[in-house]
């Protein structure tokens, strides 16, 4: 039996890539392609929207239009939380790639994970998650001997800054130093800022063109500098990671296990 998958945000950049990815997998079946109620693509075949030909799944706005096992959500926080509030994933599971949640939104996801299995990650790229581990190692070894700055760039259409991936990198650094990111983060600098102080973590965001995503964490010491960089050249790597997360959630459903998981759990890091 294939894993029945629903996608929220199916007509978006990531949604279309996910439709492509699922179409190439024999153990997955796309049964529901969701979009917002005002989308001009409602009713159109999701395969045609994604450029792969007809697949018999129309773009819809009704979560109850089909029965699914796992819902993949790459949309916006309000849409993601709205689905959780309606109990749309009750008895199923969810893979969340949406970023930009506030504290209340994150708490709502924690509560939902008490009843269903959820994988949530700001970046589902396997390469990025390897970079996370390298950043953690460097932060633990270097400790407070270096200054840490995080740089990210994305396409002009991205609406949140810094990116969820950059924030996660900052959290990893802060945790490795036994610090609180909310206390240490500095978002950009302008004017007479004075000398840089320890243990601040600087964030810098750029937006432009069609850049898929670039992240660099710089560990700047005296006489040397270490930079850990990840550059995404296509969204296909994010889709591949999401597919692995779907299979992970399907296993949790079969075992009747609940909880909130990250890509480190999916990848066994």
Secondary structure, 3 states (H helix, E strand, C coil): CCEEEEEECCCCHHHHHHHHHHHCCCCEEEEEEECCCCCCCCCCEHHHHHCCCCCCCEEECCHHHCCCCEEEECCCHHHHHHHHHCCCCCCCEEEECCCCCCHHHHHHHHHHCCCCEEEECCCCCHHHHHHHHHHHHHHHHHHHHCEEEEEEEECCCCCCCCCHHHHHHHHHHHHHCCCCHHHHEEECCCCCCCCCCCCCEEEEEEECCCCCEEEEEEEECCCCEEEEEEEECCCHHHHHHHHHHHHHHHHHHHCCCCEEECHHHHHCC
